[in-house]
Amino acid sequence: MANPTVGGISTGGEKAKSENGEEKKEDLDPEFLSCLLQPSPPDSDPNYIGIRRLLLHRKAHAGQLNRKGWKCNERGYVAFRNFINRPRNWESNQTPSLSSTPGQSGRWLQSPSPLFPVHDADSWSIGRDLRSSSRGISRTTSLSSITSETEHPRKKVEPAYSFVGMHCIFDQAKAMVTVIKFGNMSSDLLAYGSADGILTVCNVSMPPTVLQQLTGHTKDVTDFDFSANNQYIASASIDKTVRVWDISKGLCIRVIYGVSSQLCIRFHPVNNNFLSAGNANKEILVFNFSTGRTINKMTLYSEVTAMDHDHTGQITFCGDAQGCVYTLTMDSRTGALSLTHRHRSKANNPSPITTVQYRTFSLLARGPVLLTFSHDGSLSFFSVSLELQGYLTVRCALKLTPRLHSIRASFCPLLSLQKGEYIVAGSEDTNVYFYDLTRPKHACVNKLQGHGYPVIGIAWNHGENFLASSDFGGTVIVWKREKTK
């Protein structure tokens, strides 16, 4: 009996000649035959139905073969990209995968969400997740891990920020989320403020829950800060008020009225009875947390838009609307302020500074460092001299695309086996970007996709296993970072 054919394509069971000329019979594929032998619908072309089944079966089989080459052995997206760009004789010359290293290993988590890889020599991405259409807290999502372990022999090993996808999504906010932060020394306490004046406090542990919604501000929340014990939150707003909240009770326990918009606020890291705030009236005010009274005040040259303290609380760093960075000393007992240094922007058209962040140590600077990010897309990295009362020296800088919104940036964890200075920042194109300031020509080392609006805020938790990002549409995504050994 002749072998059945569909549309001129043999279904299997044919006799083929081997290299020595002898005939051998190919093995029949049971799944293939069952696919072809399924009954056809009435009034249909059997040839068309057979060819369609044949092509669909071969497509699934080809996809299965592709996945076998990269989903196992703890290989991620970069291995899959190398598989796609492999030479024609890749199957015969396939090299074994390299042993995993800390910060460069991950696992493939099968997920219904599609991947949209970015074929770029310096960046890779997480695919967009299909979010629930209902408002509220979305479900935990498993996406594919984005890691780099094996590389083409002709290419360099790229830095690997491994993410296994979205941990959870908060999308109950009805306005732009302007600022987002994790609690002090906390890995699961998260809060964010929105343009409608609402502060939301969440717990990102499983299951993710909203703990409190703090209402009282009538306009945009511009900044907030946790107290050292995470019992209180102090928030600043365009409505010219500073409010202090008791998180456990969800109540506003104190309101401090000002004469202009309050733009930034910080608790003193040592004396939590001090609260510093910068406003649009070019002032830095130091309040008594217990009484709400103003202890000290200093006037600068422009609106104070960003602020941070060093770890001792003796030095305060401020950024203004003209792109200048100020270094002030503060007495931890009296709250007295003194201006010591002023670093002016060299740009022709100075832009407001949106981020001022201090870190106690950097491998690049071998000491304390300061990060600033301005509205025109300028990232600046300073080394801080504590012996000279916080004198700043520019170590490296990066010019990004100018921002339309007040977008923030942050330090991100250093890789244990990589040298560089890594920064994470939001962008107008709805992506979260990771930059290495030591590689100005190829600065972008990673990119996360998932937001549908410009990304405004960025925050790392204390354990550095969660990265939270907020966008213009009110969505907050908590990304889960792959644990390093």
C-alpha positions as CSV (number, residue, x, y, z in Angstrom):
1,M,0.0,0.0,0.0
2,A,1.3,3.4,-1.0
3,N,2.1,5.9,1.7
4,P,-0.6,8.6,2.0
5,T,0.3,12.1,0.8
6,V,-1.3,15.4,1.4
7,G,-0.8,18.1,-1.2
8,G,2.2,16.4,-2.6
9,I,3.9,16.2,0.8
10,S,4.6,12.7,2.2
11,T,3.3,11.9,5.6
12,G,6.1,9.6,6.6
13,G,6.9,5.9,6.4
14,E,8.9,6.4,3.2
15,K,11.9,4.5,2.3
16,A,15.1,6.6,2.2
17,K,18.5,5.7,1.0
18,S,21.4,5.9,3.4
19,E,24.9,7.1,2.5
20,N,26.0,3.6,1.6
21,G,23.0,3.2,-0.8
22,E,21.0,0.8,1.4
23,E,17.3,1.6,1.9
24,K,16.1,2.2,5.4
25,K,12.6,3.0,6.6
26,E,12.0,6.1,8.6
27,D,10.2,5.9,11.9
28,L,6.6,6.9,12.0
29,D,5.6,9.8,14.3
30,P,2.4,8.8,16.1
31,E,1.5,12.4,16.9
32,F,2.1,13.3,13.3
33,L,-0.2,10.6,12.0
34,S,-2.9,11.3,14.6
35,C,-2.8,15.0,13.5
36,L,-3.4,14.0,9.8
37,L,-6.0,11.3,10.5
38,Q,-8.3,13.6,12.4
39,P,-11.7,13.8,10.7
40,S,-12.2,16.8,8.5
41,P,-15.3,19.1,8.8
42,P,-18.0,18.5,6.3
43,D,-18.0,20.5,3.0
44,S,-14.3,21.2,3.3
45,D,-11.3,20.6,1.0
46,P,-9.4,17.6,2.4
47,N,-6.1,18.8,0.7
48,Y,-6.3,22.2,2.4
49,I,-7.2,20.7,5.8
50,G,-4.3,18.2,5.5
51,I,-1.7,20.8,4.5
52,R,-2.8,23.1,7.3
53,R,-2.5,20.4,9.9
54,L,0.9,19.4,8.5
55,L,2.3,23.0,8.7
56,L,0.9,23.6,12.2
57,H,2.4,20.4,13.4
58,R,5.8,21.1,11.9
59,K,5.7,24.7,13.4
60,A,5.0,23.3,16.9
61,H,7.8,20.8,16.4
62,A,10.3,23.4,15.2
63,G,9.4,25.6,18.3
64,Q,10.0,22.7,20.6
65,L,13.4,22.1,19.0
66,N,14.2,25.8,19.4
67,R,13.3,25.8,23.1
68,K,15.4,22.8,23.8
69,G,18.5,24.8,22.8
70,W,18.1,27.5,25.4
71,K,15.5,27.1,28.1
72,C,17.4,24.6,30.1
73,N,20.7,24.6,32.0
74,E,19.9,28.0,33.6
75,R,20.3,30.0,30.4
76,G,18.2,33.1,29.7
77,Y,17.5,35.7,27.0
78,V,21.1,36.3,25.9
79,A,21.6,32.6,25.2
80,F,18.4,32.6,23.2
81,R,19.6,35.7,21.3
82,N,22.8,33.9,20.5
83,F,20.8,30.9,19.4
84,I,18.8,33.1,17.0
85,N,22.0,34.7,15.6
86,R,23.9,31.4,15.5
87,P,25.9,30.3,12.5
88,R,24.4,27.8,10.1
89,N,26.6,25.0,11.6
90,W,25.6,25.8,15.1
91,E,24.0,22.5,15.7
92,S,27.2,20.6,14.9
93,N,29.5,23.0,16.6
94,Q,27.5,23.8,19.7
95,T,29.7,24.6,22.7
96,P,28.7,23.6,26.3
97,S,27.4,26.5,28.5
98,L,29.7,28.2,30.8
99,S,29.4,27.7,34.5
100,S,27.1,30.1,36.2
101,T,28.6,33.0,38.1
102,P,27.1,35.3,40.8
103,G,24.9,37.9,39.1
104,Q,25.0,36.2,35.8
105,S,22.8,33.1,36.4
106,G,19.0,32.7,36.2
107,R,16.3,30.3,35.2
108,W,13.7,30.2,32.6
109,L,10.2,30.4,34.0
110,Q,7.5,29.3,31.5
111,S,4.9,32.0,31.2
112,P,1.9,32.8,29.0
113,S,3.2,36.3,28.5
114,P,5.1,36.9,25.3
115,L,8.7,38.1,25.0
116,F,9.6,41.1,22.9
117,P,13.4,41.0,22.9
118,V,15.5,44.0,22.0
119,H,18.3,43.0,19.7
120,D,20.9,45.4,21.0
121,A,24.5,44.8,21.8
122,D,24.1,46.7,25.1
123,S,20.6,46.1,26.3
124,W,18.0,43.4,26.6
125,S,14.4,43.6,27.9
126,I,11.6,41.9,29.7
127,G,8.5,41.5,27.6
128,R,5.4,43.3,28.3
129,D,3.1,41.5,30.7
130,L,-0.6,41.3,30.1
131,R,-2.1,43.2,33.0
132,S,-5.6,42.7,34.3
133,S,-8.2,45.2,33.1
134,S,-9.8,45.5,36.5
135,R,-8.6,48.2,38.9
136,G,-6.8,47.2,42.1
137,I,-3.9,45.0,42.9
138,S,-3.0,42.6,40.1
139,R,-1.8,39.1,40.4
140,T,1.8,37.9,40.8
141,T,3.3,37.4,37.5
142,S,6.1,35.0,36.4
143,L,8.0,36.1,33.4
144,S,11.1,34.8,31.8
145,S,14.4,35.6,33.5
146,I,16.6,38.0,31.7
147,T,20.1,36.8,32.3
148,S,23.4,36.4,30.5
149,E,25.5,33.4,31.0
150,T,26.7,32.2,27.6
151,E,28.0,34.5,25.0
152,H,29.1,34.2,21.4
153,P,32.9,33.6,21.4
154,R,33.4,36.8,19.4
155,K,31.4,39.0,21.8
156,K,32.1,40.3,25.3
157,V,30.3,39.1,28.4
158,E,27.7,41.8,29.1
159,P,26.7,43.0,32.6
160,A,23.7,40.9,33.7
161,Y,20.9,42.4,35.8
162,S,18.8,39.3,36.2
163,F,15.0,39.8,36.6
164,V,12.5,37.1,36.7
165,G,9.7,39.4,35.8
166,M,7.0,41.4,37.6
167,H,6.4,40.5,41.2
168,C,3.2,42.5,41.5
169,I,1.3,45.5,40.1
170,F,-0.6,48.2,42.0
171,D,-2.9,50.2,39.7
172,Q,-5.6,51.7,41.9
173,A,-4.1,55.2,41.7
174,K,-6.2,57.5,39.5
175,A,-3.4,60.1,38.8
176,M,0.3,60.2,38.0
177,V,2.5,58.6,40.7
178,T,5.1,61.3,41.3
179,V,7.3,59.7,44.0
180,I,7.8,56.2,45.2
181,K,10.0,54.8,48.1
182,F,10.6,51.7,50.1
183,G,10.8,51.9,53.9
184,N,14.1,52.4,55.7
185,M,15.9,49.1,56.1
186,S,12.8,47.4,54.7
187,S,12.3,44.9,51.9
188,D,8.6,44.8,51.7
189,L,7.2,48.2,52.9
190,L,6.4,50.4,49.9
191,A,4.7,53.8,49.7
192,Y,4.0,56.1,46.8
193,G,2.4,59.6,46.4
194,S,0.3,60.7,43.4
195,A,-0.8,63.9,41.7
196,D,-4.2,63.7,43.4
197,G,-2.7,64.2,46.8
198,I,-3.1,60.6,48.1
199,L,-0.3,58.7,49.7
200,T,-0.6,54.9,49.5
201,V,1.3,52.5,51.8
202,C,1.6,48.9,50.6
203,N,3.2,45.6,51.6
204,V,4.7,43.8,48.7
205,S,5.1,40.5,50.5
206,M,2.8,37.6,49.2
207,P,0.1,38.4,48.9
208,P,0.6,42.1,48.0
209,T,-1.8,44.3,50.0
210,V,-2.6,48.0,50.4
211,L,-2.1,48.9,54.1
212,Q,-3.2,52.5,54.1
213,Q,-4.4,55.3,51.8
214,L,-3.5,58.6,53.4
215,T,-5.7,61.5,52.2
216,G,-5.3,65.1,53.2
217,H,-3.2,66.9,50.6
218,T,-5.2,68.8,48.0
219,K,-2.6,68.9,45.3
220,D,0.4,66.9,44.0
221,V,2.6,65.0,46.5
222,T,6.1,66.2,45.5
223,D,8.1,64.1,48.0
224,F,7.9,62.1,51.2
225,D,10.2,60.3,53.6
226,F,10.0,57.5,56.2
227,S,11.1,57.9,59.7
228,A,14.0,55.7,60.9
229,N,11.6,53.2,62.5
230,N,9.1,53.3,59.6
231,Q,6.4,54.4,62.0
232,Y,5.8,57.8,60.4
233,I,5.8,59.4,57.0
234,A,6.5,63.1,56.4
235,S,5.1,64.4,53.0
236,A,5.5,67.6,51.1
237,S,3.0,68.9,48.5
238,I,2.3,71.7,46.1
239,D,-0.6,72.7,48.4
240,K,2.1,74.5,50.5
241,T,1.8,72.1,53.5
242,V,4.0,69.5,55.1
243,R,2.1,66.7,56.7
244,V,3.2,64.0,59.2
245,W,1.3,60.7,59.1
246,D,1.1,57.8,61.6
247,I,1.2,54.8,59.3
248,S,-0.3,52.2,61.6
249,K,-3.3,54.4,62.4
250,G,-3.6,56.0,58.9
251,L,-4.0,59.4,60.4
252,C,-2.4,62.8,59.8
253,I,-1.0,63.8,63.2
254,R,0.5,67.2,62.2
255,V,0.1,69.8,59.5
256,I,2.8,72.5,58.9
257,Y,1.6,75.3,56.7
258,G,4.0,77.2,54.5
259,V,3.9,80.2,52.1
260,S,5.0,78.4,48.9
261,S,5.0,74.9,47.4
262,Q,6.9,72.3,49.4
263,L,9.1,70.4,46.9
264,C,11.4,68.0,48.9
265,I,11.5,66.7,52.5
266,R,13.8,64.5,54.6
267,F,14.0,63.1,58.1
268,H,17.4,63.6,59.8
269,P,19.1,60.2,59.8
270,V,20.5,60.6,63.4
271,N,18.1,63.0,65.2
272,N,14.6,62.0,64.0
273,N,13.1,65.0,65.8
274,F,14.5,67.1,62.9
275,L,12.6,67.4,59.6
276,S,14.2,69.3,56.7
277,A,12.1,70.6,53.8
278,G,12.9,72.6,50.6
279,N,10.3,74.9,49.0
280,A,9.7,77.1,46.0
281,N,10.5,80.2,48.0
282,K,14.3,79.3,47.7
283,E,14.3,78.2,51.4
284,I,15.5,75.2,53.4
285,L,13.5,74.9,56.6
286,V,14.3,72.7,59.6
287,F,11.2,71.8,61.6
288,N,10.9,70.2,65.1
289,F,9.0,67.0,64.4
290,S,7.3,67.0,67.9
291,T,6.0,70.6,67.9
292,G,6.0,71.5,64.2
293,R,7.9,74.7,64.9
294,T,10.6,76.1,62.6
295,I,14.0,75.7,64.1
296,N,16.2,77.2,61.4
297,K,16.0,78.5,57.9
298,M,18.4,79.2,55.0
299,T,17.7,81.0,51.7
300,L,19.5,79.7,48.6
301,Y,19.6,81.2,45.0
302,S,16.7,79.3,43.5
303,E,13.9,76.9,44.2
304,V,15.0,73.9,46.2
305,T,13.8,70.9,44.2
306,A,15.7,67.9,45.7
307,M,17.5,67.0,48.9
308,D,19.4,64.2,50.7
309,H,21.5,63.7,53.9
310,D,24.7,61.9,54.3
311,H,24.8,58.9,56.7
312,T,25.9,61.0,59.7
313,G,23.4,63.8,59.2
314,Q,26.0,66.4,59.4
315,I,26.0,67.2,55.7
316,T,22.9,68.0,53.6
317,F,23.0,68.1,49.8
318,C,20.4,70.1,47.8
319,G,19.6,70.7,44.2
320,D,17.8,73.8,42.9
321,A,15.8,74.8,39.8
322,Q,19.0,76.3,38.1
323,G,20.9,73.0,38.1
324,C,23.1,73.9,41.1
325,V,24.1,71.5,43.8
326,Y,24.6,72.9,47.4
327,T,26.5,71.3,50.3
328,L,25.3,72.4,53.7
329,T,26.4,71.4,57.2
330,M,23.8,70.8,59.9
331,D,24.3,70.7,63.7
332,S,22.6,67.5,64.8
333,R,21.7,69.0,68.2
334,T,20.5,72.5,67.3
335,G,19.6,72.1,63.6
336,A,21.8,75.1,62.6
337,L,22.5,75.3,58.8
338,S,25.7,76.6,57.1
339,L,26.4,76.7,53.4
340,T,29.9,75.3,52.6
341,H,30.0,74.7,48.8
342,R,28.0,75.4,45.7
343,H,28.5,73.4,42.4
344,R,27.1,75.3,39.4
345,S,25.9,73.6,36.3
346,K,28.0,74.2,33.2
347,A,25.0,73.9,30.8
348,N,24.0,76.9,28.8
349,N,20.3,76.5,29.8
350,P,20.4,75.1,33.4
351,S,17.6,72.7,34.2
352,P,15.9,71.8,37.6
353,I,17.4,68.9,39.5
354,T,14.9,66.1,40.1
355,T,17.2,63.7,42.1
356,V,19.9,64.1,44.7
357,Q,21.0,60.8,46.2
358,Y,23.9,60.1,48.6
359,R,25.6,56.7,49.0
360,T,28.2,55.9,51.6
361,F,30.6,54.0,49.3
362,S,31.4,53.4,45.7
363,L,33.9,51.0,44.2
364,L,34.7,53.5,41.5
365,A,35.3,56.5,43.8
366,R,36.6,54.4,46.8
367,G,34.5,56.6,49.1
368,P,31.1,58.3,49.5
369,V,29.4,59.5,46.3
370,L,26.5,61.6,45.2
371,L,24.2,61.2,42.2
372,T,22.2,64.0,40.6
373,F,19.7,63.9,37.8
374,S,18.3,67.0,36.1
375,H,15.2,67.7,34.0
376,D,17.3,68.0,30.8
377,G,18.6,64.4,31.1
378,S,22.0,65.1,32.7
379,L,23.2,62.4,35.0
380,S,26.2,63.5,37.2
381,F,28.2,61.3,39.5
382,F,30.3,63.1,42.2
383,S,32.8,61.9,44.8
384,V,32.3,63.5,48.2
385,S,35.1,64.7,50.4
386,L,34.0,64.4,54.0
387,E,37.3,66.0,55.1
388,L,36.4,69.2,53.2
389,Q,32.9,69.4,54.5
390,G,31.3,67.6,51.6
391,Y,33.2,69.1,48.7
392,L,32.0,67.6,45.4
393,T,34.2,66.5,42.5
394,V,32.7,65.3,39.2
395,R,33.9,61.8,38.5
396,C,31.7,61.0,35.4
397,A,28.6,62.3,33.7
398,L,26.1,61.1,31.1
399,K,23.8,63.1,28.9
400,L,20.4,61.5,28.2
401,T,17.4,62.6,26.2
402,P,15.7,65.7,27.9
403,R,12.6,64.8,29.9
404,L,9.2,66.4,29.6
405,H,8.2,65.2,33.1
406,S,10.0,65.4,36.4
407,I,11.6,61.9,36.1
408,R,13.8,60.5,38.9
409,A,16.9,58.3,38.9
410,S,18.6,56.1,41.5
411,F,21.7,54.2,42.3
412,C,21.3,50.4,41.6
413,P,23.2,47.5,43.1
414,L,26.7,46.8,41.9
415,L,27.4,43.4,40.4
416,S,29.8,41.4,42.5
417,L,32.0,40.5,39.5
418,Q,31.5,43.7,37.4
419,K,33.2,47.1,37.7
420,G,31.3,50.2,36.9
421,E,28.8,52.6,38.3
422,Y,25.2,51.6,37.6
423,I,22.2,53.9,37.6
424,V,18.6,53.1,36.9
425,A,16.2,55.8,35.6
426,G,12.8,56.2,34.1
427,S,12.1,57.4,30.6
428,E,9.5,59.1,28.4
429,D,9.3,56.0,26.2
430,T,7.7,53.9,29.0
431,N,10.8,51.9,29.7
432,V,13.1,51.5,32.7
433,Y,16.8,51.9,31.7
434,F,20.0,50.8,33.5
435,Y,23.1,52.8,32.7
436,D,26.8,52.3,33.4
437,L,28.3,55.7,33.8
438,T,31.8,54.4,33.1
439,R,30.7,53.4,29.5
440,P,29.5,56.7,27.9
441,K,29.5,55.3,24.4
442,H,27.4,52.2,25.3
443,A,25.9,53.3,28.6
444,C,22.7,51.3,28.5
445,V,23.2,47.8,29.9
446,N,19.6,46.8,30.5
447,K,16.0,47.8,29.8
448,L,12.7,46.7,31.4
449,Q,9.4,47.0,29.5
450,G,6.0,46.8,30.9
451,H,4.7,50.3,31.6
452,G,2.2,52.0,29.2
453,Y,3.0,55.5,30.2
454,P,6.2,57.5,30.9
455,V,8.1,56.1,33.9
456,I,8.4,58.8,36.7
457,G,9.7,57.2,39.9
458,I,12.2,54.6,40.7
459,A,13.0,52.9,44.1
460,W,15.1,49.9,45.3
461,N,14.2,48.0,48.5
462,H,16.7,47.3,51.2
463,G,17.4,43.7,50.1
464,E,17.9,44.9,46.5
465,N,15.7,42.1,45.3
466,F,12.8,44.4,44.3
467,L,12.8,47.4,42.0
468,A,9.6,49.5,42.1
469,S,8.7,51.9,39.2
470,S,5.8,54.2,38.8
471,D,4.4,55.9,35.7
472,F,2.3,58.8,34.5
473,G,-0.9,56.7,34.3
474,G,-0.8,55.8,38.0
475,T,0.6,52.2,37.7
476,V,3.2,50.9,40.0
477,I,5.2,47.8,39.0
478,V,7.4,45.9,41.4
479,W,10.0,44.0,39.5
480,K,11.6,40.9,41.0
481,R,15.3,40.6,40.7
482,E,17.1,37.3,40.4
483,K,18.9,36.4,43.6
484,T,22.6,36.2,43.4
485,K,24.6,33.5,45.1
